[in-house]
């Protein structure tokens, strides 16, 4: 039974999340401030942490940094302010996902499930990256992408963008992050260039699956991959 640590100062929200996660088959531990989170993570085994950004005592950003110094536990950051996502992305904390309040508890459970699936090793990650439910399969050796069992022809840039987004479905990547990760030779690339490549990528994916927008834009933030 996966063990989830919920760090949330609003006790009603914490207990509500705990109820939904317990119903979904997870074990939960609740903490309502940030003071002893790091020591608790050191002394107990958790599979994932739901970590609120604004906490009494030690804040979520500091806790996230300190945990990542000694643990690879999955972390989903939670914030009540949409504009904080820009700062979280800019800091490149390495959190596995970000959720904004208000949220649906069912959405949180779905994000937890998706994150835990992503971090569970499957197959040979050096040659093939597979996304949940076999919606997407990427063959990294020959730059081939398969969507819903149909092969789609992508340029190298489009393939690399899709690969980055597929590494963490649901996670929002800023344009600046995508530029840094795709163009590692430090060339000067405008954000409009990324927008153009994403537009072409989405068109090719939508030609195969028009009912679901797999690559979605998040206004003023960036892009994410949503699999269903």
Helices and strands as residue ranges (DSSP letters): E 3-7, H 11-23, E 27-31, H 37-43, E 48-52, H 60-68, E 74-79, H 84-91, E 97-100, H 105-119, E 128-130, G 132-134, E 136-139, E 144-147, E 150-152, H 156-167, E 173-174, H 175-182, H 191-208, E 215-218, E 222-225
